[in-house]
């Protein structure tokens, strides 16, 4: 009897989900934790939650998600910001999709039980949307590009990582969820200066930024708006952490 009693906690521990969170850029990671976060490193937030800053784009996100699975993750979460594709989504609007459309147009469902738990907890507290989330292999920097993708995919928002993570989760048969806060609404423009001054982990090259603004001073206003919108999106993400806890209600 003594051996049987001692073995039960170990058996229960095996079925507890080890959550792996993939974040594209350092600024988004700071909405999750105050711990120092380095690009490419796997950071443990507690005994059952890990994060990795993958860098921007589907290939980097796939590599990070694979690393987290190899380190023991049994559920994957795509976390960060997105661009709005439809009118009505403003900066800070939260997208909790039921389906994710990868850049190759493959469609993947998020975990139904997990999705329901999050909606029940977040509903009424945040500006919440459940429409499809598309993935793009490139940055959509203007309203025209966003409208085209919206018409093609019927998605309400777009990011550059969730499709790749969803595919890997589907292939490995582990639960998957995406939580994205809108940083640039459909009418927002991402200045060319920003695109050339931002690194793959979201780090800003100040010298390139200043040089670009000297050449294109009219891009200053869109830049200021983008920075403000990103702060609003990060606050929305931080509110999700406060409401759900760092394990994001992943089903056990």
C-alpha positions as CSV (number, residue, x, y, z in Angstrom):
1,X,0.0,0.0,0.0
2,X,2.8,2.4,0.8
3,X,4.4,2.0,-2.6
4,X,1.0,2.5,-4.3
5,X,0.3,5.6,-2.4
6,X,3.7,7.2,-3.2
7,X,3.4,6.4,-6.9
8,X,0.1,8.4,-7.5
9,X,1.6,11.9,-7.4
10,X,4.3,10.8,-9.9
11,X,1.6,9.4,-12.2
12,X,-0.4,12.6,-11.9
13,X,2.7,14.7,-12.6
14,X,3.2,12.9,-15.9
15,X,-0.2,14.1,-17.3
16,X,0.3,17.7,-16.3
17,X,0.7,19.9,-19.3
18,X,4.1,21.5,-19.8
19,X,3.3,24.7,-21.6
20,X,5.7,26.0,-24.3
21,X,5.1,29.7,-25.3
22,X,6.6,31.0,-28.5
23,X,7.1,34.8,-28.7
24,X,8.6,36.4,-31.8
25,X,10.2,39.5,-30.4
26,X,11.7,40.7,-27.1
27,X,9.1,43.5,-26.6
28,X,6.3,40.9,-26.7
29,X,8.1,38.7,-24.2
30,X,8.2,41.5,-21.7
31,X,4.4,41.3,-21.4
32,X,4.9,37.8,-20.0
33,X,7.6,38.2,-17.4
34,X,9.9,40.7,-15.7
35,X,12.7,38.1,-15.8
36,X,15.6,38.9,-18.2
37,X,14.8,37.4,-21.5
38,X,17.4,36.9,-24.2
39,X,16.7,36.1,-27.9
40,X,16.8,32.4,-28.7
41,X,17.0,31.3,-25.0
42,X,14.5,29.0,-23.4
43,X,13.3,30.6,-20.1
44,X,11.4,28.8,-17.4
45,X,8.6,31.0,-15.9
46,X,7.7,28.3,-13.4
47,X,8.0,24.5,-13.1
48,X,5.5,24.0,-16.0
49,X,5.8,27.0,-18.2
50,X,8.7,27.8,-20.7
51,X,9.0,30.6,-23.2
52,X,11.4,31.1,-26.2
53,X,11.9,34.3,-28.2
54,X,12.0,32.8,-31.7
55,X,12.5,35.8,-33.9
56,X,10.2,37.0,-36.6
57,X,8.7,34.7,-39.2
58,X,7.3,31.1,-39.6
59,X,10.7,29.3,-40.0
60,X,12.1,30.7,-36.8
61,X,8.8,30.1,-35.0
62,X,8.8,26.4,-36.1
63,X,12.4,26.0,-34.9
64,X,11.5,27.5,-31.5
65,X,8.4,25.4,-31.1
66,X,10.3,22.2,-32.0
67,X,12.9,23.1,-29.3
68,X,10.3,23.6,-26.7
69,X,8.7,20.2,-27.5
70,X,12.2,18.6,-27.3
71,X,12.5,20.2,-23.8
72,X,9.3,18.6,-22.6
73,X,6.5,20.9,-23.7
74,X,3.2,19.1,-24.2
75,X,1.1,22.1,-25.3
76,X,2.1,25.1,-27.5
77,X,1.0,28.7,-27.3
78,X,1.6,31.4,-29.9
79,X,1.8,34.7,-28.1
80,X,2.2,38.3,-29.2
81,X,0.8,41.0,-31.4
82,X,-1.0,40.9,-34.8
83,X,-2.2,43.3,-37.5
84,X,-6.0,43.9,-37.8
85,X,-7.5,42.9,-41.2
86,X,-11.0,44.2,-40.7
87,X,-12.6,47.5,-39.5
88,X,-13.6,47.4,-35.8
89,X,-10.4,45.9,-34.5
90,X,-8.5,48.6,-32.7
91,X,-5.2,48.6,-31.0
92,X,-5.4,46.3,-28.0
93,X,-8.3,44.2,-29.4
94,X,-7.6,40.6,-28.5
95,X,-7.8,37.8,-31.1
96,X,-8.5,34.4,-29.7
97,X,-9.0,32.4,-32.9
98,X,-10.8,29.1,-33.3
99,X,-8.8,28.4,-36.5
100,X,-5.4,29.5,-37.8
101,X,-4.7,29.8,-41.6
102,X,-1.1,29.1,-42.4
103,X,0.8,31.0,-45.1
104,X,0.3,27.9,-47.4
105,X,-3.5,28.2,-46.8
106,X,-3.6,25.1,-44.6
107,X,-6.2,25.4,-41.8
108,X,-5.6,24.3,-38.2
109,X,-8.0,24.4,-35.3
110,X,-7.0,25.6,-31.9
111,X,-7.7,23.3,-28.9
112,X,-11.5,23.6,-28.4
113,X,-11.5,23.0,-24.6
114,X,-8.6,25.4,-24.1
115,X,-10.3,28.0,-26.3
116,X,-13.6,27.7,-24.3
117,X,-11.8,28.1,-21.0
118,X,-10.0,31.2,-22.1
119,X,-13.2,32.8,-23.6
120,X,-15.1,32.1,-20.4
121,X,-12.4,33.8,-18.3
122,X,-11.6,36.7,-20.6
123,X,-15.1,37.5,-21.9
124,X,-16.4,40.8,-20.5
125,X,-12.9,41.9,-19.4
126,X,-11.2,42.5,-22.8
127,X,-12.2,43.4,-26.3
128,X,-12.3,39.8,-27.5
129,X,-12.6,38.4,-31.1
130,X,-12.7,34.8,-32.1
131,X,-12.4,35.0,-35.9
132,X,-9.8,33.3,-38.0
133,X,-6.1,34.3,-37.7
134,X,-4.0,34.2,-40.8
135,X,-0.3,33.8,-41.1
136,X,1.8,35.8,-43.6
137,X,5.4,35.1,-44.6
138,X,6.0,38.8,-45.1
139,X,5.1,42.0,-43.3
140,X,1.8,43.6,-44.4
141,X,2.8,47.3,-44.2
142,X,-0.2,49.1,-45.6
143,X,-4.1,48.9,-45.7
144,X,-4.2,47.6,-49.3
145,X,-2.2,44.5,-48.5
146,X,-4.3,43.8,-45.4
147,X,-7.6,44.1,-47.4
148,X,-6.3,41.7,-50.0
149,X,-5.4,39.1,-47.4
150,X,-8.7,39.5,-45.6
151,X,-10.7,38.9,-48.8
152,X,-8.6,35.9,-49.7
153,X,-8.6,34.2,-46.3
154,X,-11.7,35.7,-44.5
155,X,-9.3,36.2,-41.5
156,X,-9.8,39.1,-39.1
157,X,-6.1,39.4,-38.1
158,X,-2.6,38.3,-39.3
159,X,0.7,37.5,-37.7
160,X,3.9,35.8,-39.0
161,X,4.3,32.8,-36.7
162,X,1.0,31.1,-35.6
163,X,0.5,29.0,-38.7
164,X,3.9,27.3,-38.4
165,X,3.4,26.6,-34.7
166,X,-0.1,25.3,-35.3
167,X,1.2,22.9,-38.0
168,X,3.8,21.5,-35.7
169,X,1.3,21.1,-32.9
170,X,-1.0,19.3,-35.3
171,X,1.8,17.0,-36.5
172,X,2.9,16.2,-32.9
173,X,-0.7,15.9,-31.7
174,X,-0.3,18.4,-28.8
175,X,-2.8,21.1,-27.9
176,X,-2.3,24.5,-29.6
177,X,-3.6,28.0,-28.9
178,X,-2.9,31.5,-30.2
179,X,-3.4,34.7,-28.2
180,X,-2.7,37.9,-30.2
181,X,-3.4,41.5,-29.4
182,X,-3.8,43.9,-32.3
183,X,-0.9,46.4,-32.6
184,X,-1.6,47.9,-36.0
185,X,-5.2,48.2,-37.1
186,X,-6.2,47.9,-40.8
187,X,-5.7,51.6,-41.5
188,X,-2.2,51.7,-39.9
189,X,0.9,52.0,-42.0
190,X,4.3,50.5,-41.1
191,X,6.9,53.0,-42.3
192,X,9.7,51.7,-44.5
193,X,12.1,53.2,-42.1
194,X,10.9,50.9,-39.4
195,X,11.2,47.8,-41.6
196,X,14.8,48.6,-42.3
197,X,15.7,49.5,-38.7
198,X,14.1,46.5,-36.9
199,X,16.1,43.3,-36.4
200,X,14.7,39.8,-36.5
201,X,14.1,39.8,-32.7
202,X,12.4,43.2,-32.7
203,X,15.6,45.0,-31.6
204,X,15.8,48.6,-32.9
205,X,18.8,50.0,-34.7
206,X,18.7,53.6,-33.6
207,X,21.3,54.7,-36.1
208,X,19.3,53.3,-39.1
209,X,16.1,54.7,-37.7
210,X,17.5,58.2,-37.5
211,X,19.1,57.9,-40.9
212,X,15.8,56.8,-42.4
213,X,13.8,59.6,-40.8
214,X,16.2,62.2,-42.1
215,X,15.6,60.9,-45.6
216,X,11.8,60.4,-45.0
217,X,10.7,62.8,-42.3
218,X,7.0,62.3,-43.3
219,X,7.3,58.8,-41.8
220,X,7.6,60.2,-38.3
221,X,3.9,60.4,-37.6
222,X,3.2,56.8,-38.6
223,X,6.2,55.7,-36.5
224,X,4.8,57.5,-33.4
225,X,1.4,56.0,-34.0
226,X,2.9,52.5,-34.4
227,X,4.9,52.9,-31.1
228,X,1.8,54.0,-29.3
229,X,-0.3,51.1,-30.7
230,X,2.3,48.6,-29.7
231,X,2.3,49.9,-26.1
232,X,-1.5,49.5,-26.0
233,X,-1.2,45.9,-27.4
234,X,1.3,45.0,-24.8
235,X,-1.0,46.3,-22.0
236,X,-3.8,44.1,-23.4
237,X,-1.5,41.1,-23.4
238,X,-0.4,41.8,-19.8
239,X,-4.1,42.0,-18.8
240,X,-4.6,38.5,-20.2
241,X,-1.7,37.2,-18.0
242,X,-3.4,38.9,-14.9
243,X,-6.7,37.2,-15.7
244,X,-5.6,33.7,-16.6
245,X,-2.3,33.2,-14.8
246,X,1.0,32.3,-16.5
247,X,-0.3,28.8,-17.5
248,X,-3.1,30.4,-19.5
249,X,-5.7,27.8,-18.3
250,X,-4.1,25.1,-20.4
251,X,-6.3,21.9,-19.9
252,X,-4.6,19.3,-17.7
